[in-house]
């Protein structure tokens, strides 16, 4: 679909104010221009927030929370169910917009919207099973238990690479827990944020819910700083680079607030002599080039045993030779563009650093002709053989560059190479040997938040908690008990006797 028709279908004005709390659009701050990496075209201009706009949004959110927290959780879940149904109706259009504005393939754009639908389904079920724990009291005729309460206003700062799904991971859980949300989308993908706000506004209006349950505030880095330093925002959930996350954590920590951080990844696949090499090859290629290497779970390192190194890298080269690069809305293509010129520059700098640090290229990288591809954001996926302790290998480069290295000893050696980087998001082992896989999954194995066996590093299911350790930030989103991050825990003791026994057997007589 042509982009102008697509924007019209999603109720987006190409020249639009970027702040909304379920009512009138406003925004008098700096303009954000959204250029498509697909063909370099200007998709639209969004007016960002001023401090005054921000204060209006916070006021709406605080007032909405007072009534929303009192709504029974299953009724809040009903709103999320309706949001999921709206997303089903808009899946094709929203998926196309993700591809146009972010540059990922159409299949991945549609897959991202499906993740939104899936988390809505998960959260609807969760709304009927938010639970505490009952414990046995040491005092007679006492009940000791825990319960969870909503935090209040949750701030969401998301990144360009998943411009809609990360918002939904947070907001679906936050809502069923009784919180209201303020979302700052990436300044690189503001139209995706507006599209989501238009969709949820329909749900709120149809259910006569107050403004402020869902708030959108577009703007630059200064908006994120306002949110991080604002005591009225109980939890700041931030997704992005480690550098950004450290800044957010310091600002939130200075006021003793709560933060949920999903930051950098430097993910590795270990390929042992006991691997199914075809499975390993497919996992490595998709992990490295999917979303043009711009996933936090993208495969950046490949640790291959010396006995299979030559045969495996030969197969890998052949697979890379079959990749089709081009317009991501053409479903015949595997690899689309990087997000913008800054990303291309980072890609080129990483290649230069790898060259200076002894890389040998199995697949050489480089820029592709703007005249042929439609924009200056298309690059070649690259594969380098390099030593595991090269400095560039320890950095996260958001681009399709795969570093391949050997290990020649035990599985413990390979795991040590994997764990030596500062990031700890996703990891994978390719092996049919139970001793190797169980060692990888043991407490002395992978130090990442995600550890996979015979699948790649990229992608995750809604049902499991998503997140990582070390410089990845330690946060958990999506499934399992990630909902607890959006709640405050309270311990309760109830005395139903006529006495007042004290804990630890203390006696206090008057």
N, C-alpha and C positions, 0 to 999 in steps of 0.2 A: 504494500500500500504506500502511496506517496505520503511524504512526511506531513504535508499540510492537512491532508485528509485524516491522517492518523491523529494529529493533535486535536483536530475538531472532534473526532470520535471520543477522545479522552477528556474533552471539555477543557482544553488548555489553550489559552491565548498566547500567541508567540511573543507578545509584549505584555508581560503579566507582573503584577506585584506578588511578592513571594512569601508573605506572612499570613497565616490563617489560623483561627481557633474555632472552626466550625461555622463561622459566620461570614462577615465581609472580608474580602482580600484587602490587605494594606501593605505598605512597605515604602519607605522614603529614603532608603539607604543607597549604598553603592550598587550599580547595576552589574549583574553577572551574565556574561554572554556564553551561551552553550553552543559550541561548535562540534559537529559530528566528526569523529575520527574516520568514519566510513568514506566520506567524500569531501571533507573540509567545509561543508556548508554551515551557515548559521541557522541553527534550529529555532532559537528564540532568545529573548533577553528577559531576565528576571530581576525585579527590583528587590534588593536585599533589605535587611533590617537596620533601623537606627536603635539607639537605646530606648527611645520612646516606644517604638514598635515592640521591642523586647518586653518592656514593662507591661504593655497591654496584654501580651500573650501570657505572661506569668500571672497577672491578675485573673484572667479567665480560667487558667488551669487551677489555681488555688481554690477558686469558688466552685468549680466543677467537682473537685475532689471531695468536698464536704458532703455532697449528695451521692456521688458515685460509690464511695466506700460503703455506704449503707445499703446499697443494692445487693441482694443475695448473689453469691458467686455464680450459681447456675444461670441467673438472668444476665449477668455480665457475659457469661459464656454464650448466651443466645446472640448477643451482639457480635461476638467473634464468629459464630456460625454464619450469620448473615454476611459478614465481611468475606468469609471464605466463598460463599455463593456468588457474591459480586465479582470476586476475583476469577471465579470459573467463567463468568460471562465475559470478562474483560481480558482473559488470558492471552488471546491472540494479539490484541492491540497493545497491551502492556508489554508483552514479550518483544514485540517489534520495536517499541520505543526504547527498551533496554538495549537492543542491538544497535539502533540508530545513535543513541546518545553515548553509550559506553563502548561499543565496538565489538562485543562478544558475538559469537555465532548465533543465528536465530534459534537453533536447537537449544543452546545454552540459555538464551534469553527466555524461551518458553519454560525451560527447566527451572529457572530461577523463580518464575511466577508459580510453578507447581510446588516449589518449596514453601511459598507463602500459603498456598492452599493447605498443604500438609500440616504446617504448624498451627493453622487455624483449627484443623480437625483434632490435632493433639490437645490444644488448649481447651477446646469444648469439653472433651472428656475429663481433662484435669479440673475443670471448674466444679465438678461433682465429687472430687476426691482430695481437695486440699486438706491436709491432715496434720495433727500434732501427735505427740507420744504421751501415753499414760505410764507412769512409773509407780513402783511400790514405795510408799512412805515408811520411814522407820518409826513414825509416831502413830499410835492407834487412832482409828476413826479420822484419818486424814487422807486426802487424795492429792497426789502430786502429778502434775501434767504440764505439757507445753502446748501453746497455741501460736498461730502466726497471724499477724495483722499487716495491712498494706502500709507501705512507706509514705506515700504521698505523691509528689511530683517526680516523675522519672524523666531524666534528660537522655536523649539518644543522639549520639554523634556517629554517623556512618561514613563509609568510604565509597569511592567511585566504583570499585570492582564488582560489588554486589549492591547496586544502587537501590534495590527495593526489598530483597530477601532479608537482609540484616535488620532492617526496620521491623519487619513482620515478626522475626524471631523474638525481638524484645517486646513489641507492643502487644502481641497476642497473650503472652504470659503476664505482662505487667497489668493488662486490663482484667484478666480473670482473677488476679490477686487483689484487685480493687484500686489500683493506681491510675493516675492520668499521666499522659505523656507529652513531652515537647521534643520534636525531632528537628535536628539540623542535618539535612542531607549534605553530601559532598558538593562543594561549589562547582565541581566539574560535571555533575549530573543533576542540576536543579529541577529539570522538567519531570524526571521520574518521581521526585518527591511531590511535585504538584499533582501529578496524576494520581498518586496514592491518596493524597489528601482529599481530592475530589471524590474518590470512591468511598472513603470512610465517612465523608460528610453526608453522603446520601443515606448511609445506614443510620447515622445519628439523627438526621432530620426525620427519617421515616419512623423512628422510635421515640421521637420527641425528647431526645436526650439533650442535656445542657451543652452549650459551647464550652470548649476547653478540655473535654475528655481527650480529644486528639488535636494537637497543635503542631503547626509547621512554621519554622522560622529559617529562611534562607539567608545566607551571608557568608563572609569569609572567616578567617581564623579568629577574629575578634569575638564572634558570636560564641564559639566554643569556649573561649576564655571567660566570657560572661557567665556561661552555664557552669563551668567548673568552679568558679569562685562564689556562686550564689548559694547561700545557706538555705534558701527556699527549695532548692532541688535536692531531694533526699538521696538519689542515686544517679550517677552519671555513667552511662554505658557507652564506651568509646571504642570504635573499631578503626584501625589504621596502622600507621608505622609505629615502631618502637619509640622513635623520637617524639612523635606526637603524644603517645601514651604516657611517657615519662613526664611530659609537661602537664597533662591533665591530672595525673596521679599526684603530682606535687601541689597543684592548686587545690584539688579536692581534699588532699590530706592535710593541708594547712588549716582547713576549717573542720577537720575531723569528720568529713563526709564519707560517703560510701562510693566506691567506683567499681565498675565491672569492665575489665580491659581485655580486648581481643586484638593482639598486636602482631608483630612480624613472625614469619616462618622461614626456616631454612631447611626444608624437608628432604629427607634422604630415603632411598630404596636400597636395601642390601640384597644383592643377588648372589646366592651361594651355589656351589656345584650341584646341589640337590634341587635346584629350582626347575620348574617348567618354564623353559626359556621363551616360549611363545607368549605365555601369560605375562611374564616379566617384561618382555619387549613392549607389549601393548600398554601395560600399566605405566611404563616409563615414558613412552611417547605422549600419551594423553596427558599424563601428569605434568610434563614439561611444556607442552605447547597449547593445552586447553586454555581458553581465555587469553591466548597469547602470553602465557606465563604470568598473568596478573591475578592469580588466586593466592590467598594467604597459604593455601595448602598445595600450591604448585610444587612439583618435584624439581629441586635445584641441584641435588647431588645424587650420584649413582655410585654405589660402593660395590665393586664386582671382584669376585675371587680370581686370582691370577690364572687358575687352571681353565677358566672359561672366558677369560677377558677378551682374547682375540676373536673367538667365535661369536661372542655376544655383541661386541662392538661392530662386527661386520654386519650382523643382522640389523642392528640399530641403524647403521648408515643406510641400508636398503630401505628401511621403513621411513626414514626422514626423506628419502628421495621420492616417496609417493605422496608427500604432503602437498595439498593445494592451498595456496595463499590468495586471499582476495576478499571481495565484498562479503561481509559476514551474513548478510541477508540472503545470499545465495547458498542454499543448503548443500551444494556440491563442494564448498570450500571447508577446509579444516581449521584454518588460522586466519583471524582478522587482524585489525590494526592494534597498535598501542594506543593509549588514551589520548596523548597529546605530544607536542614537541619536546616538552621537558622529559617525558618518559623515553623518547627516542634518544635524547642526549645522555640520559643515565645509562641506557643500553650500550651506546657507543663508548662511554667512559669505562664501563665494566669490561668490554672486549679489550680496550687498550691496556687496562690494568692486568688482565689475564695474560696478554701477550708479554708484558714486562715481567710477569712472574712465572714464565716458563710454560705456558699453555701450548699444546699441540692440537690443532683443530681437526676433528673428524668431519665436522660440518661447519664450514665457515659462515660467519654472519655477515651483516651489512644491510644498508638501507635499500629499499626498492624504489623504482622510479615513480615519482609523483604523477607524471603524465600518464603512465600505464595503469596505476592502481587507484587514482582518484584523490589521494591525499598523501601528505608527507609522513604519515604515521605507520606505514607498513614496513616491517623489517623481516629479515630471514631468521628462522629459528637456528640456533647454533649449538654445537656440541664440542666440548674441549676436554682433552685428557690433561689432567693437572694434578699436582701433589695435594694431598688432603690438608696440609698445613699452610697452603698459599693464602695470603691475606684476603684476596677477593672471594675465596670459597667461603669464608666466614661472614661475608656480608650478604644481606638479602637484596637481590636486584629484581625488581618487578618487571621481568622481561623473559622471553623464551630462550634463556641460556642454561644449558645443562652441563654441569661439571662431572666428569667421569674419573674415578680413581680406583686403584687396586688395593686389595688386601691379600696377604699371602699366608696367613696363619689361621687361627681359630675364629669361631663366631664371636667370641669375646673381643677379639681385635677389631672386627668390623663394627660391633656395637660401640666400642670406645671411640672409633672414628666418627660414627654418627653423633654421639653425645658431646663431642668436643666443641661444638658451636654454642653460641650464647642463646640461640632461640630454641624453643621446645614445643612446637605445635604438633606436626604430624610426622609419622614415621611408618616404614613398611619393610617387611622381609619377604623375599620370595624363596621358599624352600618347602619341600615335601618331607623334610626330616623333622620328626617331632621334637627331638632333643634341641635342635637349633631354634625352632619356633617357640618352644616353651622357655628357653633361655632368654630369647628376645622379649617375651611377655613377662618375665619375672621381675622382681623388685630390683634386681641388679642388671636388668636389661635396658630397654628403651626408656629414656627420661622424658619422653614427650607426653602431652596430654592425650594424644591419639596414637595408638600403635596397631597396625594392621598386618594381617598375614595373608599373603597371596592375593591381595588387591593393592592398588596404588595408594599414594598419599592424598590424592585430590578427591574432594567430595566427602560428604558425610550424611548419614541418615538423620531424620528429624528426631527419632526416638532416643538417640544417645546424646549425652551432654557434649557440647562442642567447645573446645578451648585448649589452651596449652600452658606450659610452665616456663620458668626462667624469664627471658625478655619477651616472651609471648604474653605475659601479663597475669596469668593465673585465673582468668575469668572463665565462667561456663555459661553457655547459652543453650537454648533449644530444649532438648528432652531430659530424661531422667529426673533428677530433683533440682534442675537449674532454676525452677520457679522460686526456690527459697531465697535467691539473691534479691528478689523483688519484694521481700517481706521482712518485717522485724519479728524476731522470736521473743516470746514472753513465757517465763516459767511461773506457774500458778500453784499455790498450795491452798487447799480448801479444808477447813476444820469443821467437821459436822458432829463433834462431841461437845460436852458441857465443860470440858477441862481445857487447860492450856499447857500441854506438854511441850517442852522446848527440845530443839534438836541437840544431838550429841549427849542426851541425858542430863543436860544442865538443869539444876534446880534453883528456882528463884522464888522464895516465899516472902510474903508481906505480912 
